Amino acid sequence: MGGIRSGARPRTTWNFSTQGSAGFRPWMRRRLQAGCLSCREHQDMYRIDETNLFEKLGPKKIVDLSGAFYRRVYADPDPWFREMFPEDMHHAVRNQYEFFIQRLGGPALYSERKGHPALRARHKDFPITERAVGRWLKHMRDALDEVGIAGDDAEHFWEYLKDTAHFMQNQDRDGNRIY
Protein backbone atom coordinates (compact mmCIF):
# COMPACT_ATOMS: atom_id res chain seq x y z
CA MET A 1 0.00 0.00 0.00
CA GLY A 2 3.05 2.30 0.14
CA GLY A 3 4.08 4.93 -2.33
CA ILE A 4 2.64 8.32 -3.16
CA ARG A 5 -1.11 8.51 -2.90
CA SER A 6 -3.07 9.90 -5.81
CA GLY A 7 -2.80 13.68 -6.02
CA ALA A 8 -0.04 13.95 -3.41
CA ARG A 9 3.03 16.02 -4.11
CA PRO A 10 6.36 14.17 -4.02
CA ARG A 11 8.50 14.82 -0.94
CA THR A 12 10.95 17.69 -1.39
CA THR A 13 14.59 16.89 -0.71
CA TRP A 14 16.73 19.85 0.30
CA ASN A 15 20.44 19.98 -0.46
CA PHE A 16 22.02 22.89 1.38
CA SER A 17 25.54 22.38 0.11
CA THR A 18 24.83 23.07 -3.56
CA GLN A 19 25.14 26.30 -5.51
CA GLY A 20 21.37 26.37 -5.82
CA SER A 21 21.07 27.35 -2.17
CA ALA A 22 23.66 30.12 -2.41
CA GLY A 23 20.87 32.70 -2.58
CA PHE A 24 19.53 31.70 0.84
CA ARG A 25 20.40 33.99 3.70
CA PRO A 26 22.16 32.09 6.52
CA TRP A 27 19.11 32.28 8.78
CA MET A 28 16.91 30.94 5.97
CA ARG A 29 19.24 28.01 5.41
CA ARG A 30 19.25 27.24 9.15
CA ARG A 31 15.46 27.52 9.30
CA LEU A 32 15.06 25.09 6.41
CA GLN A 33 17.60 22.71 7.89
CA ALA A 34 15.85 22.77 11.25
CA GLY A 35 12.46 22.44 9.60
CA CYS A 36 13.37 19.26 7.82
CA LEU A 37 15.74 18.04 10.58
CA SER A 38 18.43 16.91 8.20
CA CYS A 39 15.70 15.93 5.74
CA ARG A 40 14.78 12.74 7.57
CA GLU A 41 11.48 11.01 7.10
CA HIS A 42 8.52 12.39 9.06
CA GLN A 43 8.44 9.46 11.49
CA ASP A 44 12.05 10.22 12.44
CA MET A 45 11.55 13.93 13.09
CA TYR A 46 11.16 13.47 16.84
CA ARG A 47 14.28 11.35 17.22
CA ILE A 48 17.69 12.94 17.09
CA ASP A 49 19.46 9.70 16.36
CA GLU A 50 18.82 6.01 16.02
CA THR A 51 20.50 5.13 19.32
CA ASN A 52 18.29 7.35 21.53
CA LEU A 53 20.26 10.05 23.32
CA PHE A 54 17.83 9.90 26.23
CA GLU A 55 18.91 6.32 26.93
CA LYS A 56 22.59 7.23 26.52
CA LEU A 57 22.51 10.33 28.73
CA GLY A 58 19.80 9.43 31.22
CA PRO A 59 17.27 11.80 32.78
CA LYS A 60 19.61 13.12 35.49
CA LYS A 61 22.13 14.43 32.95
CA ILE A 62 19.33 16.19 31.03
CA VAL A 63 17.89 17.76 34.20
CA ASP A 64 21.41 18.85 35.19
CA LEU A 65 21.92 20.38 31.73
CA SER A 66 18.77 22.48 32.04
CA GLY A 67 19.75 23.60 35.53
CA ALA A 68 23.26 24.59 34.40
CA PHE A 69 21.86 26.42 31.37
CA TYR A 70 19.31 28.44 33.31
CA ARG A 71 21.78 29.35 36.07
CA ARG A 72 23.77 31.03 33.30
CA VAL A 73 20.68 32.66 31.78
CA TYR A 74 19.51 34.10 35.11
CA ALA A 75 23.02 35.33 35.89
CA ASP A 76 23.39 36.97 32.46
CA PRO A 77 24.41 40.62 32.95
CA ASP A 78 22.38 41.97 30.01
CA PRO A 79 18.73 42.79 30.77
CA TRP A 80 17.76 42.57 27.06
CA PHE A 81 18.56 38.85 27.18
CA ARG A 82 17.54 37.99 30.74
CA GLU A 83 14.10 39.63 30.40
CA MET A 84 13.03 37.15 27.72
CA PHE A 85 12.83 34.42 30.37
CA PRO A 86 10.14 33.90 33.02
CA GLU A 87 10.60 35.12 36.58
CA ASP A 88 10.34 31.58 37.92
CA MET A 89 13.55 29.75 37.08
CA HIS A 90 12.17 26.43 38.37
CA HIS A 91 9.35 26.62 35.81
CA ALA A 92 11.81 27.39 32.98
CA VAL A 93 14.12 24.53 33.97
CA ARG A 94 11.23 22.06 34.16
CA ASN A 95 9.85 23.07 30.76
CA GLN A 96 13.25 22.67 29.14
CA TYR A 97 14.23 19.35 30.68
CA GLU A 98 10.81 17.84 29.97
CA PHE A 99 11.06 19.04 26.37
CA PHE A 100 14.61 17.68 25.98
CA ILE A 101 13.71 14.33 27.57
CA GLN A 102 10.87 13.98 25.09
CA ARG A 103 12.89 15.25 22.14
CA LEU A 104 15.83 12.97 22.88
CA GLY A 105 13.66 9.84 22.84
CA GLY A 106 12.35 9.60 26.41
CA PRO A 107 8.78 9.75 27.67
CA ALA A 108 6.53 12.54 26.38
CA LEU A 109 6.58 14.48 29.67
CA TYR A 110 6.32 17.89 28.04
CA SER A 111 3.42 17.04 25.74
CA GLU A 112 1.52 15.24 28.50
CA ARG A 113 1.66 18.37 30.67
CA LYS A 114 1.53 21.20 28.13
CA GLY A 115 0.39 19.77 24.80
CA HIS A 116 2.31 19.93 21.53
CA PRO A 117 5.65 21.73 21.95
CA ALA A 118 4.91 24.24 19.15
CA LEU A 119 8.23 25.99 19.82
CA ARG A 120 7.69 28.91 17.47
CA ALA A 121 4.20 29.62 18.75
CA ARG A 122 5.34 29.46 22.38
CA HIS A 123 8.23 31.87 21.71
CA LYS A 124 6.56 34.25 19.22
CA ASP A 125 6.20 37.12 21.71
CA PHE A 126 9.92 37.29 22.44
CA PRO A 127 12.38 39.30 20.29
CA ILE A 128 14.62 36.46 19.17
CA THR A 129 17.36 38.11 17.15
CA GLU A 130 20.61 36.71 15.80
CA ARG A 131 22.29 38.25 18.86
CA ALA A 132 19.86 36.47 21.22
CA VAL A 133 20.41 33.18 19.39
CA GLY A 134 24.17 33.60 19.84
CA ARG A 135 23.83 34.32 23.55
CA TRP A 136 21.45 31.36 24.05
CA LEU A 137 23.90 29.06 22.26
CA LYS A 138 26.85 30.33 24.31
CA HIS A 139 25.06 29.56 27.57
CA MET A 140 23.97 26.15 26.27
CA ARG A 141 27.49 25.24 25.07
CA ASP A 142 28.89 26.19 28.47
CA ALA A 143 26.18 24.13 30.19
CA LEU A 144 26.93 21.08 28.00
CA ASP A 145 30.59 21.37 28.99
CA GLU A 146 29.75 21.81 32.69
CA VAL A 147 27.62 18.68 32.95
CA GLY A 148 30.04 16.59 30.91
CA ILE A 149 28.04 15.85 27.79
CA ALA A 150 30.90 15.24 25.39
CA GLY A 151 32.03 13.36 22.31
CA ASP A 152 29.76 12.31 19.47
CA ASP A 153 26.65 12.58 21.63
CA ALA A 154 27.41 16.20 22.45
CA GLU A 155 28.17 17.09 18.85
CA HIS A 156 25.02 15.43 17.57
CA PHE A 157 22.92 17.24 20.18
CA TRP A 158 24.82 20.49 19.53
CA GLU A 159 23.95 20.40 15.83
CA TYR A 160 20.29 19.98 16.73
CA LEU A 161 20.49 22.85 19.24
CA LYS A 162 22.14 25.18 16.71
CA ASP A 163 19.60 24.40 14.00
CA THR A 164 16.68 24.81 16.38
CA ALA A 165 18.02 28.05 17.88
CA HIS A 166 18.38 29.60 14.43
CA PHE A 167 14.95 28.25 13.47
CA MET A 168 13.52 30.16 16.43
CA GLN A 169 14.97 33.51 15.30
CA ASN A 170 11.98 35.74 14.58
CA GLN A 171 13.58 39.15 14.00
CA ASP A 172 16.25 40.38 11.65
CA ARG A 173 19.09 42.72 12.68
CA ASP A 174 16.85 45.76 12.25
CA GLY A 175 14.17 44.36 14.54
CA ASN A 176 11.76 43.49 11.73
CA ARG A 177 9.69 40.36 12.21
CA ILE A 178 10.83 37.44 10.04
CA TYR A 179 7.67 35.45 10.61
VEXPA-598487 format. One record per residue: residue in three letters; x negated, y, z of N, C-alpha, C, O in turn. Coordinates in steps of 0.2 Angstrom, whole numbers, padded with zeros to 4 digits, always signed. Last residue first. Layout:
// VEXPA-598487
ALAXYZXYZXYZXYZ
...
END
This chain:
// VEXPA-598487
TYR-0045+0181+0054-0038+0177+0053-0033+0180+0058-0028+0177+0058
ILE-0053+0192+0056-0054+0187+0050-0048+0183+0049-0047+0181+0043
ARG-0051+0209+0060-0048+0202+0061-0050+0198+0055-0049+0200+0049
ASN-0065+0219+0063-0059+0217+0059-0057+0210+0060-0062+0206+0060
GLY-0077+0223+0068-0071+0222+0073-0064+0220+0069-0059+0220+0072
ASP-0088+0222+0060-0084+0229+0061-0078+0228+0066-0075+0233+0066
ARG-0091+0209+0060-0095+0214+0063-0092+0220+0065-0094+0224+0069
ASP-0075+0201+0062-0081+0202+0058-0085+0207+0062-0083+0209+0068
GLN-0067+0189+0072-0068+0196+0070-0075+0196+0066-0079+0193+0068
ASN-0066+0176+0076-0060+0179+0073-0061+0186+0071-0056+0189+0069
GLN-0074+0160+0078-0075+0168+0076-0069+0170+0073-0067+0168+0068
MET-0072+0147+0078-0068+0151+0082-0068+0158+0081-0064+0162+0083
PHE-0082+0142+0070-0075+0141+0067-0070+0146+0071-0065+0148+0069
HIS-0093+0144+0078-0092+0148+0072-0085+0148+0069-0082+0153+0067
ALA-0089+0133+0087-0090+0140+0089-0089+0145+0084-0086+0150+0084
THR-0090+0122+0079-0083+0124+0082-0084+0131+0084-0079+0135+0083
ASP-0103+0121+0075-0098+0122+0070-0092+0125+0073-0088+0129+0070
LYS-0109+0120+0088-0111+0126+0084-0105+0127+0078-0103+0132+0077
LEU-0104+0108+0093-0102+0114+0096-0104+0120+0092-0100+0125+0092
TYR-0109+0099+0083-0101+0100+0084-0100+0107+0087-0096+0110+0085
GLU-0122+0100+0086-0120+0102+0079-0112+0103+0079-0110+0108+0076
TRP-0122+0096+0099-0124+0102+0098-0122+0105+0091-0119+0110+0090
PHE-0119+0082+0097-0115+0086+0101-0116+0094+0099-0111+0097+0098
HIS-0132+0078+0091-0125+0077+0088-0120+0082+0091-0116+0085+0087
GLU-0141+0082+0101-0141+0085+0094-0134+0084+0090-0132+0089+0087
ALA-0137+0074+0111-0137+0081+0112-0137+0084+0105-0133+0089+0105
ASP-0140+0061+0106-0133+0063+0108-0132+0070+0109-0127+0073+0107
ASP-0154+0062+0103-0149+0062+0097-0142+0063+0100-0138+0067+0096
GLY-0159+0072+0117-0160+0067+0112-0155+0067+0106-0152+0073+0105
ALA-0149+0075+0131-0155+0076+0127-0154+0071+0121-0150+0067+0121
ILE-0143+0082+0145-0140+0079+0139-0145+0081+0134-0146+0086+0131
GLY-0146+0088+0157-0150+0083+0155-0147+0079+0149-0148+0073+0148
VAL-0141+0100+0162-0138+0093+0165-0141+0087+0162-0140+0082+0163
GLU-0149+0110+0156-0149+0109+0163-0146+0102+0166-0149+0099+0170
ASP-0146+0108+0142-0153+0107+0145-0153+0106+0153-0156+0101+0155
LEU-0133+0112+0142-0135+0105+0140-0141+0103+0143-0142+0098+0145
ALA-0135+0125+0147-0131+0121+0151-0132+0113+0149-0133+0109+0153
ASP-0141+0131+0136-0144+0131+0142-0141+0126+0147-0145+0122+0151
ARG-0131+0130+0126-0137+0126+0125-0141+0126+0132-0144+0120+0134
MET-0121+0138+0132-0120+0131+0131-0126+0127+0130-0127+0122+0133
HIS-0127+0151+0131-0125+0148+0138-0124+0140+0137-0126+0137+0142
LYS-0128+0151+0117-0134+0152+0122-0133+0149+0128-0137+0145+0131
LEU-0115+0151+0113-0119+0145+0111-0126+0145+0116-0128+0140+0117
TRP-0110+0163+0118-0107+0157+0120-0112+0151+0119-0113+0147+0123
ARG-0119+0172+0110-0119+0172+0118-0116+0165+0121-0119+0162+0125
GLY-0114+0169+0097-0121+0168+0099-0122+0167+0107-0126+0163+0109
VAL-0100+0173+0099-0102+0166+0097-0109+0164+0099-0111+0159+0102
ALA-0102+0186+0101-0099+0182+0106-0101+0175+0105-0102+0171+0110
ARG-0108+0190+0088-0111+0191+0094-0109+0187+0100-0113+0184+0104
GLU-0097+0187+0080-0103+0184+0079-0107+0184+0085-0111+0179+0087
THR-0082+0188+0091-0087+0191+0086-0093+0186+0085-0094+0181+0089
ILE-0068+0187+0097-0073+0182+0096-0077+0184+0090-0075+0183+0084
PRO-0058+0194+0107-0062+0196+0101-0068+0192+0101-0073+0194+0104
PHE-0043+0184+0110-0050+0186+0112-0054+0189+0106-0053+0186+0101
ASP-0031+0179+0105-0031+0186+0109-0038+0188+0111-0038+0194+0113
LYS-0034+0166+0101-0033+0171+0096-0033+0178+0099-0034+0183+0096
HIS-0036+0154+0108-0041+0159+0109-0040+0166+0104-0044+0170+0104
ARG-0025+0146+0105-0027+0147+0112-0032+0153+0113-0032+0156+0118
ALA-0027+0145+0091-0021+0148+0094-0022+0150+0101-0020+0155+0103
ARG-0039+0138+0090-0038+0145+0087-0032+0148+0090-0033+0154+0092
LEU-0036+0125+0097-0041+0130+0099-0040+0137+0096-0041+0142+0100
ALA-0026+0115+0100-0025+0121+0096-0030+0127+0098-0027+0132+0100
PRO-0023+0104+0108-0028+0109+0110-0027+0115+0106-0028+0121+0109
HIS-0006+0100+0113-0012+0100+0108-0017+0105+0109-0015+0111+0111
GLY-0004+0100+0131-0002+0099+0124-0008+0099+0119-0014+0098+0121
LYS-0009+0100+0144-0008+0106+0141-0005+0105+0134-0003+0111+0131
ARG-0010+0086+0149-0008+0092+0153-0006+0098+0150-0001+0102+0152
GLU-0013+0078+0138-0008+0076+0142-0005+0082+0147+0001+0082+0149
SER-0024+0085+0132-0017+0085+0129-0011+0083+0133-0006+0085+0133
TYR-0034+0083+0142-0032+0089+0140-0025+0089+0137-0020+0093+0139
LEU-0035+0069+0142-0033+0072+0148-0030+0079+0147-0025+0082+0149
ALA-0035+0056+0134-0033+0063+0132-0030+0067+0138-0024+0069+0138
PRO-0051+0048+0138-0044+0049+0138-0042+0056+0137-0045+0061+0137
GLY-0065+0050+0126-0062+0048+0132-0054+0049+0132-0051+0050+0127
GLY-0071+0056+0115-0068+0049+0114-0065+0046+0121-0064+0040+0121
LEU-0073+0069+0115-0079+0065+0114-0077+0057+0114-0081+0053+0114
ARG-0061+0075+0117-0064+0076+0111-0070+0071+0110-0071+0069+0104
GLN-0059+0072+0131-0054+0070+0125-0058+0070+0119-0057+0065+0115
ILE-0070+0079+0137-0069+0072+0138-0064+0069+0132-0066+0063+0130
PHE-0067+0092+0132-0073+0088+0130-0072+0081+0131-0074+0077+0127
PHE-0055+0095+0139-0055+0095+0132-0061+0091+0129-0060+0087+0125
GLU-0059+0094+0152-0054+0089+0150-0054+0089+0142-0053+0084+0139
TYR-0069+0104+0153-0071+0097+0153-0066+0092+0151-0067+0087+0149
GLN-0061+0115+0150-0066+0113+0146-0068+0106+0147-0069+0102+0142
ASN-0052+0115+0161-0049+0115+0154-0055+0113+0149-0053+0109+0145
ARG-0061+0116+0172-0056+0110+0171-0054+0110+0164-0054+0104+0161
VAL-0066+0129+0170-0071+0123+0170-0066+0117+0168-0068+0112+0164
ALA-0055+0137+0171-0059+0137+0165-0063+0131+0164-0063+0127+0159
HIS-0051+0134+0184-0047+0133+0179-0050+0132+0172-0049+0128+0168
HIS-0063+0139+0191-0061+0132+0192-0056+0130+0186-0057+0125+0183
MET-0063+0153+0189-0068+0149+0185-0066+0141+0186-0067+0138+0181
ASP-0051+0164+0186-0052+0158+0190-0057+0153+0186-0055+0150+0181
GLU-0050+0174+0176-0053+0176+0183-0055+0169+0187-0060+0169+0190
PRO-0056+0168+0160-0051+0169+0165-0054+0171+0172-0060+0169+0173
PHE-0066+0178+0148-0064+0172+0152-0060+0173+0158-0060+0179+0160
MET-0069+0190+0143-0065+0186+0139-0063+0179+0142-0059+0176+0140
GLU-0078+0197+0152-0070+0198+0152-0066+0194+0147-0060+0194+0148
ARG-0091+0193+0148-0088+0190+0154-0080+0191+0154-0077+0186+0156
PHE-0093+0202+0137-0093+0194+0136-0089+0191+0142-0084+0187+0141
TRP-0092+0214+0142-0089+0213+0135-0088+0205+0134-0083+0203+0131
PRO-0101+0214+0153-0094+0214+0154-0090+0212+0147-0085+0209+0148
ASP-0116+0205+0155-0112+0210+0150-0104+0209+0151-0102+0204+0149
PRO-0122+0196+0163-0122+0203+0165-0118+0208+0160-0116+0213+0162
ASP-0115+0181+0168-0117+0185+0162-0117+0192+0164-0112+0195+0167
ALA-0109+0173+0177-0115+0177+0179-0118+0181+0174-0122+0185+0175
TYR-0100+0166+0170-0098+0170+0176-0103+0175+0179-0102+0180+0182
VAL-0108+0159+0162-0103+0163+0159-0101+0168+0164-0101+0174+0163
ARG-0115+0150+0171-0119+0155+0166-0114+0161+0164-0116+0167+0164
ARG-0105+0143+0176-0109+0147+0180-0113+0152+0177-0114+0158+0179
TYR-0100+0137+0164-0097+0142+0167-0100+0146+0172-0099+0152+0173
PHE-0111+0127+0162-0109+0132+0157-0106+0138+0160-0108+0144+0159
ALA-0110+0119+0173-0116+0123+0172-0115+0129+0167-0118+0134+0168
GLY-0097+0114+0172-0099+0118+0178-0105+0122+0176-0105+0128+0178
SER-0099+0107+0160-0094+0112+0160-0095+0117+0166-0095+0123+0166
LEU-0108+0097+0164-0110+0102+0159-0105+0108+0159-0107+0114+0158
ASP-0101+0090+0174-0107+0094+0176-0109+0099+0171-0111+0105+0172
VAL-0092+0084+0166-0089+0089+0171-0095+0093+0173-0094+0099+0174
ILE-0101+0076+0159-0097+0081+0155-0094+0086+0160-0094+0092+0158
LYS-0106+0068+0169-0111+0072+0165-0107+0078+0161-0109+0083+0161
LYS-0094+0061+0173-0098+0066+0177-0103+0070+0174-0103+0076+0175
PRO-0090+0053+0162-0086+0059+0164-0090+0064+0168-0089+0070+0168
GLY-0103+0048+0150-0099+0047+0156-0096+0054+0158-0098+0059+0157
LEU-0111+0047+0139-0113+0052+0144-0109+0050+0150-0112+0052+0156
LYS-0106+0035+0132-0113+0036+0133-0115+0041+0138-0119+0039+0143
GLU-0092+0038+0131-0095+0032+0135-0102+0032+0136-0104+0030+0141
PHE-0092+0050+0124-0089+0049+0131-0092+0043+0135-0094+0044+0141
LEU-0097+0047+0112-0101+0050+0117-0099+0050+0124-0102+0051+0128
ASN-0095+0034+0102-0091+0037+0108-0096+0040+0113-0099+0037+0117
THR-0100+0029+0090-0102+0026+0097-0099+0029+0103-0101+0027+0108
GLU-0097+0037+0080-0094+0030+0080-0096+0027+0087-0092+0022+0089
ASP-0093+0054+0085-0097+0048+0082-0094+0042+0083-0089+0041+0087
ILE-0082+0062+0088-0088+0065+0085-0093+0060+0082-0096+0061+0077
ARG-0066+0060+0084-0071+0057+0086-0078+0060+0083-0078+0062+0077
TYR-0056+0066+0077-0056+0067+0084-0061+0063+0088-0061+0062+0094
MET-0057+0063+0064-0058+0070+0065-0058+0071+0073-0061+0076+0075
ASP-0054+0050+0059-0060+0051+0062-0061+0058+0065-0066+0059+0068
GLN-0042+0051+0051-0042+0047+0057-0049+0048+0062-0049+0046+0067
HIS-0047+0059+0040-0043+0062+0045-0043+0058+0052-0043+0061+0057
GLU-0064+0057+0036-0057+0055+0035-0053+0058+0041-0056+0059+0047
ARG-0076+0071+0036-0074+0064+0038-0066+0063+0037-0063+0068+0036
CYS-0082+0083+0034-0078+0080+0029-0077+0072+0030-0076+0068+0025
SER-0088+0088+0045-0092+0085+0041-0089+0080+0036-0091+0075+0033
LEU-0074+0094+0048-0079+0090+0053-0083+0085+0049-0082+0079+0049
CYS-0067+0103+0042-0067+0096+0039-0071+0092+0043-0072+0086+0041
GLY-0069+0114+0050-0062+0112+0048-0062+0105+0045-0057+0102+0047
ALA-0083+0116+0050-0079+0114+0056-0072+0111+0055-0070+0107+0058
GLN-0085+0119+0037-0088+0114+0039-0084+0111+0046-0083+0105+0046
LEU-0077+0131+0036-0075+0125+0032-0078+0119+0035-0075+0114+0035
ARG-0084+0139+0045-0077+0138+0047-0075+0132+0042-0071+0127+0045
ARG-0097+0139+0039-0096+0136+0046-0089+0134+0047-0087+0129+0049
ARG-0093+0147+0028-0096+0140+0027-0095+0136+0034-0093+0130+0034
MET-0089+0159+0034-0085+0155+0030-0087+0147+0029-0083+0143+0030
TRP-0101+0163+0039-0096+0161+0044-0090+0157+0040-0087+0153+0043
PRO-0109+0166+0028-0111+0160+0033-0105+0158+0037-0104+0153+0039
ARG-0098+0167+0013-0102+0170+0019-0104+0165+0024-0100+0159+0024
PHE-0101+0158-0002-0098+0159+0004-0102+0163+0009-0108+0162+0009
GLY-0108+0158-0014-0104+0163-0013-0101+0164-0006-0098+0169-0004
ALA-0114+0145-0014-0118+0151-0012-0114+0157-0011-0117+0161-0007
SER-0108+0134-0017-0105+0137-0011-0109+0143-0009-0108+0146-0004
GLY-0114+0130-0029-0107+0132-0029-0104+0135-0023-0100+0139-0023
GLN-0126+0125-0025-0126+0131-0028-0119+0134-0028-0117+0140-0027
THR-0123+0114-0011-0124+0115-0018-0124+0123-0019-0122+0127-0015
SER-0121+0111+0002-0128+0112+0001-0129+0113-0007-0134+0114-0009
PHE-0108+0108+0005-0110+0114+0007-0117+0116+0005-0120+0121+0006
ASN-0095+0101-0002-0102+0100-0002-0105+0107-0001-0105+0111-0005
TRP-0080+0093+0001-0084+0099+0001-0091+0097+0002-0093+0093+0005
THR-0067+0086-0007-0073+0084-0004-0077+0091-0004-0078+0093-0010
THR-0049+0084-0005-0055+0088-0007-0061+0086-0003-0061+0086+0003
ARG-0039+0071-0010-0042+0074-0005-0048+0078-0008-0052+0076-0012
PRO-0026+0075-0022-0032+0071-0020-0035+0075-0015-0035+0081-0014
ARG-0009+0078-0018-0015+0080-0021-0021+0076-0018-0021+0073-0013
ALA+0005+0067-0022+0000+0070-0017-0006+0072-0021-0008+0070-0026
GLY+0013+0061-0031+0014+0068-0030+0009+0071-0025+0009+0077-0024
SER+0013+0046-0023+0015+0049-0029+0016+0057-0027+0019+0058-0022
ARG-0002+0043-0013+0006+0043-0014+0008+0047-0020+0004+0052-0022
ILE-0017+0035-0016-0013+0042-0016-0006+0041-0018-0004+0038-0023
GLY-0020+0020-0006-0020+0025-0012-0017+0031-0011-0014+0033-0005
GLY-0011+0006+0000-0015+0012+0001-0015+0016-0006-0011+0015-0010
MET-0004-0006+0000+0000+0000+0000-0004+0006+0000-0002+0012+0000
END
